[in-house]
């Protein structure tokens, strides 16, 4: 497993990060522990979660994932780089979501309790909150670092201009800077290359990318003409429609079929190659991998030891994205 610095910070993480959003709905506690053990035994010590997980949960279920991770962490806390997030709705009140100082302070206390720890290595804003002044959010994060409850600050699903503006505020006010971003990125979705990646490279900000398998499309599991299967990410309450809108389209199926043929001709595993491709891209610090069953991790973990893709391979794989129809995308 390759060790990389998170941007220009001193924090060192593995180039594969275990994502946990399946824990509590798609994977019960026992299965989640098996997934965590498998990744940890393979050398992955970077774990990402969020207070609003599991994926597809309701406010009453939100927080289950952190509780599972926290129980597993017993006796291992000092061996793990732990990342979590706040923003998502955690209750029915008007202040139970977003990036206000009130919600952030309450959210971090609840996360620390569920995770069974007194500090979080990387605390991230899960989304951008246009209803809260950015300075209020960043001041709250800065105070968490000053208090020792958080070590580093990151954001997820922010646009390049939002990150740049945020760090401008941090520099002007003397706050701790944003050290990482967490965007969606894979062979079928590469919008971040236009602005976020070059901005992060220039500013020394780490990129922890999620969704390297495009919700499972790049594993080859789904084929043209398939119906959405129960229990998959495409059918989950509150999440299924979003993933269908992103990937369940004829043009995407066509691209995946071309990718399937290319991998078969070269004896490459589709999932392994997709994860490997992400880890080889400019600016990427770590790719978030996940599973609902431990055996699903096998192909992703193999990316750590797989023969690197050649320049010729990368050129062919570029066409998967460049051949897809473009549309405005803000998520």
RADA-V375396 format. One record per backbone hydrogen bond with DSSP energy under -0.5 kcal/mol. CO is the residue of the C=O (numbers start at 1). NH is the residue of the N-H. If there is no record, write none. Layout:
# RADA-V375396
<<CO/NH> <CO/NH>>
This chain:
# RADA-V375396
<<2/15> <4/13> <5/7> <6/9> <11/6> <13/4> <15/287> <17/19> <17/289> <18/48> <20/23> <21/54> <21/55> <22/25> <22/26> <22/27> <27/24> <28/32> <29/33> <30/34> <31/35> <32/36> <33/37> <34/38> <35/39> <36/40> <37/41> <38/42> <39/44> <40/43> <43/45> <45/47> <45/81> <46/18> <47/83> <48/20> <50/53> <53/63> <53/65> <54/57> <58/61> <58/62> <61/64> <63/67> <64/68> <65/69> <66/70> <67/71> <68/72> <69/73> <70/74> <71/74> <73/76> <73/77> <76/79> <77/80> <80/82> <81/47> <81/83> <82/121> <82/122> <83/49> <84/124> <85/51> <86/126> <87/98> <93/96> <96/90> <100/104> <101/105> <102/106> <103/107> <104/108> <105/109> <106/110> <107/111> <108/112> <109/113> <110/114> <111/115> <112/116> <112/117> <113/116> <120/151> <121/152> <122/84> <122/124> <123/154> <124/86> <124/126> <125/156> <128/130> <129/132> <133/136> <133/137> <134/138> <135/139> <136/140> <137/141> <138/142> <139/143> <140/144> <141/145> <142/146> <143/147> <144/148> <144/149> <144/150> <145/148> <149/120> <152/123> <153/179> <153/180> <154/125> <155/182> <159/163> <160/164> <161/165> <162/166> <163/167> <164/168> <165/169> <166/170> <167/171> <168/172> <169/173> <170/174> <170/175> <177/153> <177/179> <179/206> <180/155> <181/208> <182/157> <183/210> <186/189> <189/186> <190/193> <191/194> <192/197> <195/199> <196/200> <197/201> <198/202> <199/203> <200/204> <200/205> <204/8> <206/181> <206/208> <207/209> <207/285> <207/286> <209/288> <210/185> <211/214> <213/216> <213/218> <214/217> <216/219> <216/221> <217/220> <223/226> <229/232> <232/235> <232/236> <233/236> <236/239> <236/240> <239/243> <240/244> <241/245> <242/246> <243/247> <243/248> <244/248> <247/249> <249/253> <250/254> <251/255> <252/256> <253/257> <254/258> <255/259> <256/260> <257/261> <258/262> <259/263> <260/264> <261/265> <262/266> <263/266> <263/267> <263/268> <264/267> <269/273> <270/274> <271/275> <272/276> <273/277> <274/278> <275/279> <276/280> <278/281> <281/284> <283/207> <286/209> <287/17> <287/289> <288/212> <289/19> <293/296> <294/297> <295/298> <296/300> <297/301> <298/302> <300/303> <301/304> <302/305> <302/306> <310/314> <311/315> <312/316> <313/317> <314/318> <315/319> <316/319> <317/320> <317/321> <318/321> <318/322> <319/323> <321/324>>
